[in-house]
Amino acid sequence: MFDHETVARQECAVRNAQGGGRGHVIVGADEASPVITDIETHLRRLGFDVTVIGPPAHQDMQWAQVGRRVGELVASGDAVFGVVACWTGTGVSIAANKVPGVRAALVTDAQTAAGARRWNDANVVALSLRLLTPALASEVLDAWVSQEFDPSEQENIAQVEPTPTTSTQHG
């Protein structure tokens, strides 16, 4: 059986070690869609190395698996950011956000994408396949990659990072 995850991780490691381009991006979706191909092409044009996971890469994965896997690859440093998509964008966003260190933002327009990067230090962009067109995808991604995190927001970001939970007994 072909292990797509191992291959993706090895490809990430090689690309990151080579240091070429603008970095490596993981794109994942729960269904094969022409707009995912457009996203991959656009990101490559912008100078990113791209790995696609999920049904667009002929992998049998549901939205929860796609969101979590992209989140894991971003959180581990194997990718500079991730792009996830499902019909509404909500499911993959929720799944990605379950991974410690991931800040996935459900984005429907360029301004929201820019703000998510600048003020929220988002590292995964979640998109709705229902709403997405190739032109909108390009606008969102252009805004996303053009923004840097505003360091003055660091204290705010720290407040939403996972904290260790302690179990207490009520008696």
C-alpha positions as CSV (number, residue, x, y, z in Angstrom):
1,M,0.0,0.0,0.0
2,F,1.3,3.4,-0.9
3,D,1.7,5.7,2.1
4,H,0.8,9.2,0.9
5,E,1.5,10.7,4.4
6,T,5.1,9.4,4.5
7,V,5.8,10.6,1.0
8,A,4.3,14.1,1.8
9,R,6.4,14.4,4.9
10,Q,9.5,13.3,3.1
11,E,8.8,15.8,0.3
12,C,8.3,18.6,2.9
13,A,11.6,17.8,4.6
14,V,13.5,17.8,1.3
15,R,11.9,21.1,0.2
16,N,12.5,22.8,3.5
17,A,16.1,21.6,3.6
18,Q,16.7,22.9,0.1
19,G,15.5,26.3,1.2
20,G,14.4,27.3,-2.3
21,G,11.4,29.4,-3.2
22,R,9.0,31.0,-0.7
23,G,8.5,27.8,1.3
24,H,6.3,24.8,1.2
25,V,2.5,24.9,1.4
26,I,0.1,22.0,2.1
27,V,-3.3,22.2,0.3
28,G,-6.0,19.8,1.3
29,A,-9.6,19.3,0.4
30,D,-12.3,16.6,1.0
31,E,-13.3,16.4,-2.7
32,A,-11.6,16.8,-6.0
33,S,-12.5,20.2,-7.4
34,P,-11.0,22.1,-10.4
35,V,-10.6,25.1,-8.0
36,I,-8.1,23.1,-5.9
37,T,-6.0,22.7,-9.1
38,D,-6.3,26.4,-9.6
39,I,-5.1,27.1,-6.1
40,E,-2.1,24.8,-6.5
41,T,-1.2,26.4,-9.8
42,H,-1.5,29.9,-8.4
43,L,0.6,29.1,-5.3
44,R,3.3,27.7,-7.6
45,R,3.2,30.9,-9.7
46,L,3.8,32.8,-6.5
47,G,6.9,30.8,-5.8
48,F,5.7,28.2,-3.3
49,D,6.3,24.5,-3.4
50,V,2.9,22.8,-3.0
51,T,1.8,19.4,-1.9
52,V,-1.9,18.5,-2.3
53,I,-3.5,15.9,0.0
54,G,-7.0,14.3,0.1
55,P,-9.2,13.3,-2.8
56,P,-7.6,15.8,-5.2
57,A,-4.4,13.7,-4.7
58,H,-6.4,10.4,-5.0
59,Q,-6.4,9.8,-1.2
60,D,-9.5,8.6,0.5
61,M,-9.9,11.2,3.2
62,Q,-12.9,12.9,4.8
63,W,-13.0,16.6,5.8
64,A,-12.0,15.9,9.4
65,Q,-8.9,13.9,8.3
66,V,-7.9,16.6,5.7
67,G,-8.2,19.4,8.2
68,R,-6.3,17.6,10.9
69,R,-3.5,16.4,8.6
70,V,-2.9,19.8,7.1
71,G,-2.9,21.3,10.6
72,E,-0.3,18.7,11.7
73,L,2.0,19.4,8.8
74,V,1.8,23.2,9.5
75,A,2.3,22.8,13.2
76,S,5.3,20.6,12.8
77,G,7.0,23.1,10.6
78,D,6.8,21.0,7.4
79,A,4.8,23.8,5.7
80,V,4.9,27.6,6.0
81,F,1.1,27.6,5.9
82,G,-1.8,25.4,4.9
83,V,-4.9,25.7,2.7
84,V,-7.9,23.6,3.5
85,A,-11.3,23.4,1.8
86,C,-14.6,21.6,2.1
87,W,-18.1,22.5,1.0
88,T,-18.6,25.2,3.6
89,G,-15.0,25.5,4.9
90,T,-16.3,25.1,8.4
91,G,-15.5,21.4,9.0
92,V,-11.9,21.6,7.8
93,S,-11.4,24.8,9.8
94,I,-12.7,23.1,13.0
95,A,-10.5,20.0,12.4
96,A,-7.4,22.0,11.7
97,N,-7.9,24.1,14.8
98,K,-7.9,21.0,17.0
99,V,-4.1,20.7,16.3
100,P,-2.0,22.6,18.9
101,G,-0.2,25.5,17.2
102,V,-2.7,25.9,14.4
103,R,-4.7,29.1,13.9
104,A,-7.1,28.3,11.0
105,A,-9.3,31.1,9.7
106,L,-12.4,30.6,7.6
107,V,-12.0,33.2,4.9
108,T,-14.5,34.3,2.3
109,D,-12.7,37.4,0.9
110,A,-9.3,39.1,0.5
111,Q,-9.8,41.6,3.3
112,T,-10.6,38.8,5.8
113,A,-7.6,36.8,4.6
114,A,-5.3,39.8,5.1
115,G,-6.7,40.5,8.6
116,A,-6.5,36.9,9.6
117,R,-2.7,36.9,8.9
118,R,-2.0,40.4,10.3
119,W,-4.0,40.4,13.5
120,N,-4.6,36.7,14.2
121,D,-1.3,35.2,13.0
122,A,-3.4,32.6,11.1
123,N,-1.3,29.8,9.6
124,V,-4.1,27.8,7.8
125,V,-6.6,29.4,5.5
126,A,-10.0,27.6,5.3
127,L,-12.1,28.0,2.2
128,S,-15.6,27.1,1.1
129,L,-15.8,25.1,-2.1
130,R,-19.4,26.2,-2.5
131,L,-18.4,29.9,-2.7
132,L,-15.0,29.6,-4.3
133,T,-14.1,30.6,-7.9
134,P,-10.6,30.7,-9.4
135,A,-10.6,34.5,-9.3
136,L,-11.7,34.7,-5.7
137,A,-9.2,32.0,-4.7
138,S,-6.4,34.0,-6.3
139,E,-7.5,37.2,-4.6
140,V,-7.7,35.5,-1.2
141,L,-4.3,33.9,-1.6
142,D,-2.6,37.1,-2.8
143,A,-4.0,38.9,0.2
144,W,-3.0,36.1,2.5
145,V,0.7,35.9,1.4
146,S,1.1,39.7,1.2
147,Q,0.6,40.1,5.0
148,E,3.0,39.8,7.8
149,F,1.9,39.2,11.4
150,D,1.7,42.4,13.5
151,P,3.9,41.7,16.5
152,S,1.8,44.1,18.7
153,E,-0.9,41.4,18.6
154,Q,1.4,38.8,20.2
155,E,-0.1,39.2,23.7
156,N,-3.6,38.7,22.3
157,I,-2.5,35.6,20.3
158,A,-1.0,34.1,23.5
159,Q,-4.4,34.3,25.1
160,V,-5.9,31.8,22.6
161,E,-3.0,29.3,22.7
162,P,-3.9,25.9,24.3
163,T,-3.2,25.7,28.0
164,P,-2.5,22.6,30.0
165,T,-5.6,21.3,31.6
166,T,-5.6,19.9,35.1
167,S,-8.2,17.5,36.3
168,T,-9.9,18.3,39.5
169,Q,-12.3,16.2,41.5
170,H,-15.5,17.7,42.7
171,G,-16.6,16.4,46.0
